[in-house]
Amino acid sequence: MYGIFVIVPTYATPNANSSRASNIFDEETFTALLDKLIRDGVNGIITTGSMGEAHTLLWDEHNKLIEVAVNVAKGRVPVIMGTTSLNTRRAIEKKKFAAEAGADGVMNSSLCTYHYP
């Protein structure tokens, strides 16, 4: 891989600060930004990687974001998804989902807890 990869934050809905919010992912704004960045010539998209979203979004929100990013890119540029979680099992589930959805790669940080036999 080469060129300019952009790290795109997850856009939140206006009610994101409410503990009662069930879907805080602003799909419309996120979609418009990704499409514009790709049309403007970036070489790849990275999301849910370093802004904290990978381990703070709800499972359904994270999966929807992955699906949207892959669908917007439509193979025009690689899509790298953050799959960090606070436990190893969830990180593995996120990686599997990202792969099945068509992401080109994943990133993980050391937030996962590994247990050695």
N, CA, C and O atoms as a DFTB+ gen file, in Angstrom:
468 C
 N C O
     1  1       0.835      -1.161       0.000
     2  2       0.000       0.000       0.000
     3  2       0.888       1.234       0.000
     4  3       2.005       1.226       0.517
     5  1       0.373       2.263      -0.578
     6  2       1.126       3.507      -0.680
     7  2       0.154       4.674      -0.770
     8  3      -1.049       4.484      -0.951
     9  1       0.683       5.868      -0.643
    10  2      -0.123       7.052      -0.852
    11  2      -0.697       7.624       0.425
    12  3      -0.156       7.437       1.515
    13  1      -1.786       8.313       0.267
    14  2      -2.424       9.013       1.379
    15  2      -3.601       8.198       1.897
    16  3      -4.588       7.985       1.192
    17  1      -3.477       7.749       3.135
    18  2      -4.575       7.066       3.820
    19  2      -5.140       8.041       4.845
    20  3      -4.387       8.647       5.608
    21  1      -6.433       8.192       4.867
    22  2      -7.048       9.120       5.815
    23  2      -7.676       8.346       6.964
    24  3      -8.270       7.286       6.765
    25  1      -7.538       8.887       8.159
    26  2      -8.177       8.307       9.337
    27  2      -9.463       9.086       9.557
    28  3      -9.436      10.273       9.883
    29  1     -10.583       8.409       9.377
    30  2     -11.888       9.060       9.409
    31  2     -12.597       8.712      10.713
    32  3     -12.798       7.535      11.011
    33  1     -12.976       9.714      11.488
    34  2     -13.706       9.438      12.729
    35  2     -15.138       9.008      12.438
    36  3     -15.655       9.216      11.340
    37  1     -15.750       8.421      13.416
    38  2     -17.160       8.075      13.308
    39  2     -17.978       9.316      13.613
    40  3     -17.821       9.920      14.675
    41  1     -18.837       9.697      12.704
    42  2     -19.696      10.848      12.953
    43  2     -20.871      10.412      13.807
    44  3     -21.488       9.374      13.567
    45  1     -21.168      11.225      14.807
    46  2     -22.225      10.895      15.761
    47  2     -23.470      11.733      15.508
    48  3     -23.396      12.870      15.042
    49  1     -24.605      11.145      15.825
    50  2     -25.878      11.840      15.731
    51  2     -25.969      12.867      16.861
    52  3     -25.226      12.779      17.838
    53  1     -26.871      13.835      16.734
    54  2     -27.002      14.857      17.778
    55  2     -27.341      14.299      19.165
    56  3     -27.027      14.938      20.169
    57  1     -27.966      13.140      19.243
    58  2     -28.344      12.568      20.542
    59  2     -27.284      11.635      21.113
    60  3     -27.568      10.883      22.046
    61  1     -26.083      11.666      20.580
    62  2     -25.039      10.722      20.987
    63  2     -24.645      10.836      22.452
    64  3     -24.120       9.883      23.027
    65  1     -24.888      11.973      23.054
    66  2     -24.509      12.129      24.456
    67  2     -25.554      11.584      25.427
    68  3     -25.367      11.652      26.642
    69  1     -26.635      11.054      24.907
    70  2     -27.693      10.504      25.749
    71  2     -27.421       9.032      26.063
    72  3     -27.079       8.255      25.172
    73  1     -27.571       8.664      27.303
    74  2     -27.395       7.257      27.675
    75  2     -28.513       6.397      27.095
    76  3     -28.399       5.172      27.073
    77  1     -29.576       7.012      26.633
    78  2     -30.697       6.267      26.041
    79  2     -30.576       6.110      24.518
    80  3     -31.399       5.441      23.893
    81  1     -29.561       6.720      23.936
    82  2     -29.377       6.628      22.487
    83  2     -29.067       5.191      22.095
    84  3     -28.236       4.533      22.721
    85  1     -29.733       4.713      21.067
    86  2     -29.510       3.331      20.648
    87  2     -28.720       3.236      19.349
    88  3     -28.186       2.174      19.028
    89  1     -28.638       4.317      18.606
    90  2     -27.847       4.310      17.387
    91  2     -27.259       5.701      17.197
    92  3     -27.963       6.622      16.784
    93  1     -25.989       5.857      17.494
    94  2     -25.371       7.179      17.437
    95  2     -24.522       7.377      16.175
    96  3     -23.879       8.418      16.035
    97  1     -24.504       6.424      15.274
    98  2     -23.704       6.510      14.056
    99  2     -24.457       7.333      13.010
   100  3     -25.545       6.953      12.577
   101  1     -23.867       8.467      12.605
   102  2     -24.455       9.339      11.593
   103  2     -24.009       8.844      10.215
   104  3     -23.014       9.309       9.659
   105  1     -24.762       7.903       9.694
   106  2     -24.414       7.248       8.438
   107  2     -24.373       8.227       7.261
   108  3     -23.497       8.121       6.403
   109  1     -25.291       9.155       7.214
   110  2     -25.372      10.085       6.089
   111  2     -24.121      10.967       5.984
   112  3     -23.552      11.105       4.901
   113  1     -23.700      11.551       7.083
   114  2     -22.516      12.412       7.081
   115  2     -21.252      11.601       6.795
   116  3     -20.389      12.032       6.031
   117  1     -21.151      10.433       7.411
   118  2     -20.003       9.546       7.211
   119  2     -19.893       9.142       5.738
   120  3     -18.809       9.190       5.156
   121  1     -21.008       8.750       5.146
   122  2     -21.038       8.336       3.744
   123  2     -20.598       9.466       2.823
   124  3     -19.781       9.261       1.925
   125  1     -21.143      10.661       3.049
   126  2     -20.799      11.811       2.205
   127  2     -19.310      12.133       2.295
   128  3     -18.674      12.420       1.281
   129  1     -18.755      12.087       3.499
   130  2     -17.336      12.392       3.663
   131  2     -16.459      11.348       2.978
   132  3     -15.524      11.704       2.260
   133  1     -16.749      10.063       3.191
   134  2     -15.931       9.017       2.561
   135  2     -15.949       9.153       1.051
   136  3     -14.904       9.078       0.405
   137  1     -17.125       9.352       0.485
   138  2     -17.227       9.467      -0.965
   139  2     -16.435      10.666      -1.475
   140  3     -15.747      10.569      -2.492
   141  1     -16.528      11.789      -0.779
   142  2     -15.781      12.986      -1.186
   143  2     -14.269      12.745      -1.102
   144  3     -13.529      13.103      -2.019
   145  1     -13.821      12.144      -0.014
   146  2     -12.388      11.878       0.134
   147  2     -11.873      10.978      -0.990
   148  3     -10.799      11.213      -1.543
   149  1     -12.647       9.953      -1.318
   150  2     -12.231       9.035      -2.384
   151  2     -12.232       9.759      -3.730
   152  3     -11.288       9.617      -4.506
   153  1     -13.271      10.527      -4.013
   154  2     -13.321      11.281      -5.274
   155  2     -12.192      12.305      -5.352
   156  3     -11.704      12.609      -6.441
   157  1     -11.777      12.834      -4.206
   158  2     -10.684      13.818      -4.177
   159  2      -9.306      13.186      -4.282
   160  3      -8.310      13.901      -4.393
   161  1      -9.226      11.848      -4.248
   162  2      -7.970      11.195      -4.552
   163  2      -7.206      10.511      -3.436
   164  3      -6.042      10.162      -3.631
   165  1      -7.817      10.302      -2.259
   166  2      -7.081       9.558      -1.236
   167  2      -6.852       8.136      -1.723
   168  3      -7.579       7.635      -2.580
   169  1      -5.829       7.492      -1.166
   170  2      -5.490       6.136      -1.588
   171  2      -6.040       5.058      -0.678
   172  3      -5.918       3.873      -0.989
   173  1      -6.643       5.439       0.443
   174  2      -7.203       4.448       1.353
   175  2      -7.918       5.100       2.518
   176  3      -7.686       6.265       2.843
   177  1      -8.786       4.330       3.137
   178  2      -9.593       4.782       4.265
   179  2      -9.253       3.918       5.482
   180  3      -9.174       2.693       5.392
   181  1      -9.055       4.582       6.614
   182  2      -8.890       3.889       7.894
   183  2      -9.958       4.464       8.818
   184  3     -10.097       5.683       8.924
   185  1     -10.698       3.610       9.473
   186  2     -11.702       4.109      10.404
   187  2     -11.850       3.167      11.591
   188  3     -11.431       2.011      11.532
   189  1     -12.430       3.649      12.633
   190  2     -12.553       2.967      13.931
   191  2     -11.194       2.494      14.434
   192  3     -11.067       1.421      15.024
   193  1     -10.192       3.316      14.187
   194  2      -8.850       2.903      14.555
   195  2      -8.222       3.645      15.710
   196  3      -7.709       3.023      16.640
   197  1      -8.251       4.955      15.669
   198  2      -7.510       5.664      16.709
   199  2      -8.319       6.748      17.402
   200  3      -7.780       7.503      18.211
   201  1      -9.580       6.829      17.100
   202  2     -10.413       7.854      17.714
   203  2     -11.236       7.299      18.889
   204  3     -12.011       8.034      19.501
   205  1     -11.073       6.023      19.199
   206  2     -11.780       5.407      20.316
   207  2     -13.033       4.649      19.937
   208  3     -13.610       3.958      20.776
   209  1     -13.473       4.763      18.681
   210  2     -14.739       4.152      18.302
   211  2     -14.709       2.623      18.313
   212  3     -15.720       1.982      18.597
   213  1     -13.575       2.055      18.009
   214  2     -13.513       0.607      17.848
   215  2     -13.965      -0.141      19.092
   216  3     -14.534      -1.228      18.981
   217  1     -13.729       0.407      20.253
   218  2     -14.131      -0.298      21.464
   219  2     -15.254       0.404      22.223
   220  3     -15.659      -0.063      23.287
   221  1     -15.764       1.518      21.697
   222  2     -16.849       2.199      22.391
   223  2     -18.181       2.136      21.661
   224  3     -19.226       2.332      22.282
   225  1     -18.172       1.872      20.377
   226  2     -19.430       1.714      19.654
   227  2     -20.109       0.417      20.060
   228  3     -19.445      -0.563      20.399
   229  1     -21.420       0.416      20.026
   230  2     -22.152      -0.826      20.244
   231  2     -21.890      -1.763      19.071
   232  3     -21.524      -1.317      17.983
   233  1     -22.079      -3.057      19.293
   234  2     -21.814      -4.076      18.271
   235  2     -22.521      -3.740      16.962
   236  3     -21.886      -3.756      15.907
   237  1     -23.814      -3.436      17.000
   238  2     -24.562      -3.146      15.779
   239  2     -24.064      -1.874      15.098
   240  3     -24.010      -1.809      13.870
   241  1     -23.701      -0.870      15.882
   242  2     -23.185       0.376      15.314
   243  2     -21.855       0.147      14.609
   244  3     -21.634       0.644      13.505
   245  1     -20.981      -0.601      15.247
   246  2     -19.667      -0.893      14.658
   247  2     -19.826      -1.677      13.360
   248  3     -19.165      -1.380      12.365
   249  1     -20.693      -2.666      13.373
   250  2     -20.902      -3.474      12.173
   251  2     -21.502      -2.651      11.039
   252  3     -21.111      -2.807       9.882
   253  1     -22.446      -1.781      11.365
   254  2     -23.051      -0.914      10.353
   255  2     -21.987      -0.002       9.747
   256  3     -21.963       0.199       8.532
   257  1     -21.117       0.545      10.577
   258  2     -20.053       1.416      10.095
   259  2     -19.135       0.660       9.132
   260  3     -18.745       1.201       8.096
   261  1     -18.793      -0.568       9.461
   262  2     -17.956      -1.389       8.582
   263  2     -18.641      -1.585       7.239
   264  3     -18.035      -1.384       6.187
   265  1     -19.903      -1.977       7.281
   266  2     -20.657      -2.210       6.038
   267  2     -20.727      -0.950       5.191
   268  3     -20.545      -1.006       3.975
   269  1     -20.988       0.182       5.823
   270  2     -21.085       1.445       5.089
   271  2     -19.742       1.805       4.457
   272  3     -19.691       2.166       3.281
   273  1     -18.667       1.712       5.216
   274  2     -17.343       2.059       4.685
   275  2     -16.986       1.200       3.481
   276  3     -16.508       1.716       2.470
   277  1     -17.212      -0.100       3.579
   278  2     -16.906      -1.011       2.467
   279  2     -17.787      -0.696       1.261
   280  3     -17.304      -0.672       0.129
   281  1     -19.075      -0.454       1.497
   282  2     -19.994      -0.171       0.395
   283  2     -19.699       1.163      -0.284
   284  3     -19.830       1.276      -1.503
   285  1     -19.307       2.162       0.481
   286  2     -18.975       3.464      -0.113
   287  2     -17.702       3.348      -0.946
   288  3     -17.627       3.894      -2.047
   289  1     -16.713       2.647      -0.430
   290  2     -15.444       2.503      -1.152
   291  2     -15.627       1.717      -2.447
   292  3     -14.980       2.024      -3.448
   293  1     -16.481       0.730      -2.441
   294  2     -16.791      -0.075      -3.642
   295  2     -15.539      -0.547      -4.371
   296  3     -15.518      -0.621      -5.599
   297  1     -14.494      -0.867      -3.605
   298  2     -13.269      -1.353      -4.213
   299  2     -12.405      -0.264      -4.825
   300  3     -11.357      -0.566      -5.395
   301  1     -12.819       1.000      -4.722
   302  2     -12.025       2.091      -5.304
   303  2     -10.730       2.302      -4.538
   304  3      -9.705       2.643      -5.127
   305  1     -10.774       2.100      -3.216
   306  2      -9.596       2.230      -2.355
   307  2      -9.689       1.164      -1.271
   308  3     -10.786       0.695      -0.965
   309  1      -8.552       0.769      -0.678
   310  2      -8.604      -0.170       0.437
   311  2      -9.278       0.459       1.660
   312  3      -9.165       1.660       1.905
   313  1      -9.975      -0.380       2.411
   314  2     -10.627       0.041       3.650
   315  2     -10.037      -0.784       4.790
   316  3     -10.122      -2.012       4.793
   317  1      -9.435      -0.089       5.761
   318  2      -8.841      -0.727       6.926
   319  2      -9.711      -0.381       8.127
   320  3      -9.986       0.792       8.380
   321  1     -10.144      -1.393       8.862
   322  2     -11.052      -1.196       9.989
   323  2     -10.344      -1.477      11.310
   324  3      -9.590      -2.443      11.428
   325  1     -10.592      -0.631      12.290
   326  2     -10.129      -0.903      13.643
   327  2     -11.046      -1.925      14.287
   328  3     -12.269      -1.810      14.212
   329  1     -10.455      -2.917      14.916
   330  2     -11.255      -3.978      15.549
   331  2     -10.861      -4.177      17.007
   332  3     -11.036      -5.259      17.567
   333  1     -10.338      -3.141      17.602
   334  2      -9.947      -3.205      19.006
   335  2     -11.152      -3.459      19.884
   336  3     -12.248      -2.971      19.607
   337  1     -10.950      -4.212      20.927
   338  2     -11.999      -4.477      21.898
   339  2     -11.348      -4.611      23.263
   340  3     -10.128      -4.726      23.376
   341  1     -12.165      -4.594      24.280
   342  2     -11.633      -4.762      25.630
   343  2     -11.455      -6.223      25.999
   344  3     -10.982      -6.539      27.091
   345  1     -11.840      -7.132      25.076
   346  2     -11.552      -8.546      25.305
   347  2     -11.247      -9.229      23.984
   348  3     -11.730      -8.816      22.930
   349  1     -10.455     -10.260      24.053
   350  2      -9.969     -10.962      22.873
   351  2     -11.092     -11.560      22.052
   352  3     -11.064     -11.493      20.823
   353  1     -12.082     -12.145      22.712
   354  2     -13.168     -12.803      21.976
   355  2     -13.918     -11.817      21.096
   356  3     -14.231     -12.130      19.947
   357  1     -14.211     -10.634      21.614
   358  2     -14.935      -9.632      20.820
   359  2     -14.050      -9.119      19.688
   360  3     -14.541      -8.889      18.583
   361  1     -12.764      -8.937      19.940
   362  2     -11.856      -8.493      18.878
   363  2     -11.836      -9.502      17.738
   364  3     -11.823      -9.110      16.571
   365  1     -11.833     -10.771      18.050
   366  2     -11.861     -11.815      17.020
   367  2     -13.172     -11.765      16.253
   368  3     -13.177     -11.886      15.028
   369  1     -14.285     -11.588      16.958
   370  2     -15.591     -11.466      16.295
   371  2     -15.604     -10.269      15.345
   372  3     -16.116     -10.359      14.229
   373  1     -15.038      -9.153      15.795
   374  2     -14.996      -7.957      14.955
   375  2     -14.147      -8.181      13.708
   376  3     -14.509      -7.743      12.616
   377  1     -13.017      -8.862      13.874
   378  2     -12.163      -9.152      12.724
   379  2     -12.888     -10.031      11.718
   380  3     -12.827      -9.785      10.514
   381  1     -13.571     -11.048      12.208
   382  2     -14.319     -11.936      11.314
   383  2     -15.400     -11.170      10.573
   384  3     -15.579     -11.350       9.369
   385  1     -16.126     -10.310      11.292
   386  2     -17.177      -9.532      10.648
   387  2     -16.589      -8.623       9.578
   388  3     -17.121      -8.545       8.470
   389  1     -15.491      -7.934       9.899
   390  2     -14.853      -7.033       8.937
   391  2     -14.424      -7.799       7.680
   392  3     -14.622      -7.319       6.564
   393  1     -13.847      -8.969       7.857
   394  2     -13.413      -9.777       6.715
   395  2     -14.609     -10.203       5.866
   396  3     -14.576     -10.109       4.639
   397  1     -15.655     -10.669       6.525
   398  2     -16.853     -11.105       5.798
   399  2     -17.536      -9.947       5.076
   400  3     -18.138     -10.146       4.021
   401  1     -17.448      -8.750       5.630
   402  2     -18.071      -7.574       5.016
   403  2     -17.254      -7.046       3.840
   404  3     -17.760      -6.260       3.039
   405  1     -15.993      -7.473       3.732
   406  2     -15.172      -7.058       2.603
   407  2     -14.091      -6.048       2.910
   408  3     -13.494      -5.492       1.989
   409  1     -13.821      -5.794       4.184
   410  2     -12.724      -4.878       4.533
   411  2     -11.408      -5.465       4.028
   412  3     -11.237      -6.682       3.966
   413  1     -10.499      -4.591       3.675
   414  2      -9.213      -5.031       3.134
   415  2      -8.187      -5.334       4.208
   416  3      -7.180      -5.988       3.936
   417  1      -8.428      -4.868       5.424
   418  2      -7.509      -5.127       6.516
   419  2      -8.103      -4.655       7.825
   420  3      -9.129      -3.976       7.853
   421  1      -7.443      -5.027       8.912
   422  2      -7.883      -4.613      10.243
   423  2      -6.690      -4.123      11.050
   424  3      -5.539      -4.453      10.761
   425  1      -6.997      -3.321      12.074
   426  2      -5.979      -2.850      13.019
   427  2      -6.465      -3.219      14.408
   428  3      -7.666      -3.250      14.676
   429  1      -5.527      -3.493      15.273
   430  2      -5.841      -3.788      16.666
   431  2      -4.830      -3.091      17.545
   432  3      -3.686      -2.885      17.140
   433  1      -5.238      -2.731      18.729
   434  2      -4.279      -2.179      19.676
   435  2      -4.160      -3.134      20.854
   436  3      -4.735      -4.222      20.836
   437  1      -3.432      -2.737      21.856
   438  2      -3.149      -3.625      22.981
   439  2      -4.261      -3.637      24.028
   440  3      -4.041      -4.100      25.147
   441  1      -5.444      -3.139      23.689
   442  2      -6.539      -3.158      24.654
   443  2      -7.059      -4.564      24.922
   444  3      -7.723      -4.801      25.931
   445  1      -6.765      -5.478      24.039
   446  2      -7.245      -6.846      24.221
   447  2      -6.415      -7.549      25.295
   448  3      -5.211      -7.324      25.415
   449  1      -7.067      -8.386      26.054
   450  2      -6.389      -9.157      27.084
   451  2      -6.135     -10.563      26.561
   452  3      -7.065     -11.261      26.157
   453  1      -4.906     -10.964      26.568
   454  2      -4.547     -12.301      26.109
   455  2      -4.154     -13.146      27.318
   456  3      -3.417     -12.690      28.192
   457  1      -4.638     -14.347      27.358
   458  2      -4.294     -15.278      28.427
   459  2      -3.496     -16.419      27.828
   460  3      -3.914     -17.055      26.861
   461  1      -2.355     -16.661      28.416
   462  2      -1.500     -17.733      27.943
   463  2      -1.658     -18.948      28.836
   464  3      -1.751     -18.817      30.057
   465  1      -1.688     -20.130      28.234
   466  2      -1.851     -21.356      29.057
   467  2      -0.704     -21.579      30.015
   468  3      -0.705     -22.558      30.762
